[in-house]
Amino acid sequence: MQILCPELKPYKRHQLKVSATHQLYVDEAGNVDGLPIVFVHGGPGGACDASSRRFYDPAVYRIITFDQRGCGRSTPHGELENNTTEELIADIEVIREFLDVDKWVLFGGSWGSTLSLLYAQAFPDRVLALILRGIFLCRQCDLDWLYTDGARRVFPDSWDAFVNHIPNAERGDLIKAYYERLIGHDELARMAAAKHWSAWEGSCSKLRPSPEALASFTKAHNALALARLEAHYFMNKGFIDENHILENMHLIRHIPGRIVHGRYDMVCPVENALALHKQWPAAELHIVRESGHSASEPGTVDALIRATKDIAKKLETFG
């Protein structure tokens, strides 16, 4: 069983201005001359952290992590203006050019898998390989699974807390109801909505309940960005056409990759990974027994580290 690599401090940190409004936090670690790999975090509204640098051999990889617009250490925090999928894709390309990377590997989970696939479809010539976990395709059925009728049947107790925060008259569209509170001017109502929204996702994220994970999801700074940005993106259907990713897989079907998905993922069902794999013959699919959605579960950690080792070997240029 593979375990996370030892903690690794960045050798460089950057604050990269990408618009009149937004500035991104970016850092680099590992081998400055190694195989470039960029960690694309989930959410929208998640962030990178110390564990984001621990899935790769630092002697082999040049490890690049960044916080997307409005979250983590990027500023302004929780900002929705000029925050769309198209702009996030453009930001990744700005980072590549800023760091003078010719081509790189993308490593993304959940919303990070969505954004990695969209970036690859926009810039296929810049992508050496993709390593993706917890596939989220941002279709209506994916949103319905988590916010209408799907995961609630497995976590009815957590669902009750999520839905009971909203009055009966507004429960026909929970995403909209939460969004209206999250963009409102009442700070207390905004924070309460953020914590309930984030607690629901945190409760579903692991096969085995984790008080530590739930505490991280509901920490005020984390919860506000996650809830505001997810509601913003999901109100706008991810700013992409329905089924956009699968319908455009022909653009990248030749790029090597690894799909890692927990068998008992309740945030993004495993059928998402199967649907993607059918359209992506160059990728290998690994369904992890006894894992849910989180990247930190032991079986998923093992599969992801094996993937980074295998991809490095496959890309002979970097040995």
C-alpha positions, 0 to 999 in steps of 0.5 A: 500500500502506497502512502503519501510522500513526506511533507514538502515545502515549496521552493517558490511562491507567487502571487499572480495577477490574472485580472483587474480583480483577481490575484492567484496564489501559486507555488512550486515544489520538488525538482525544478527540472522535473516533469511538470505536474499541476494540481487542480483542486476541487470545489469550485471553491476548494484550495490547495494545501500541504497534502496537495504536494504529497502524491508525487515523487519530488525527485521526479516531478516539478510540483505546481499547486494553485488556488483558483479565483476567489478561494484559498490564498487567492484574492479577493476571497469568495469573489464571484465577479469575473469568476467563470469556467472560461476564466479558470481555464484561461488562468491555468494557461496563464500559469503555464506560460508564467512558469515557462512550462512547455507541456505538463501533467494535470492532476485533478479531483472532483471539480478539479477533474472537470476543470482539467478535462476542460483545459485539456480540451481547450489546449490539448497540445499542452497536456502530456497526461491526466490523472483524475479522481472522483469524476464530476462531469457537471451535467444536470444529473450530477447536480440532481444527484447531490442536491435533489434526489440521490445522495440524500437516500444514503445520508438522510440524517445529514440531508435533513440538516441541509434541507431544514435550513431552507423554508418549505416554500423554497425547497423545490430548488435548493441550489437557488435558495442557498445561492440567494442567501450566500450572495445576500447582504446579511452576514449572519445568514450568509455564514449560516448558509455556507456552513450548512452547504459545506457540512452537507458535502463534507458529510458525504465525502468519505466512506467512513465518517470523519469529524476532522474532515467535517470540521475542515469543510465547515471552518468559516474561511473554507465554508464561505468560499466553497459554498459561494463558489459552488452555488454560483457555478451550479446556478450557471450549470458550470458555465458549460453546455449540457454534456459538454465534456463527454461530447468533446472527448474526441479532442483528447481521446489520444492523451494518456491518463488514469481515472481513479474513482471510489466504488462508494463515492456518494458525491460523484457516483462511479457511473461518471467514471465509467461514462468518461472511460468509454469516451477515453480509450487511452486512459486506464480506469481504477475503481477503488474498493472501500473508498468514497469521494475523498482523495485522502482515503487509503485506497485512493491515496494508493491508487493516485500515487501508483498513477503518478509513478506509472505516468512518469515511467510512461513519459520517457522524456522525463524517465 
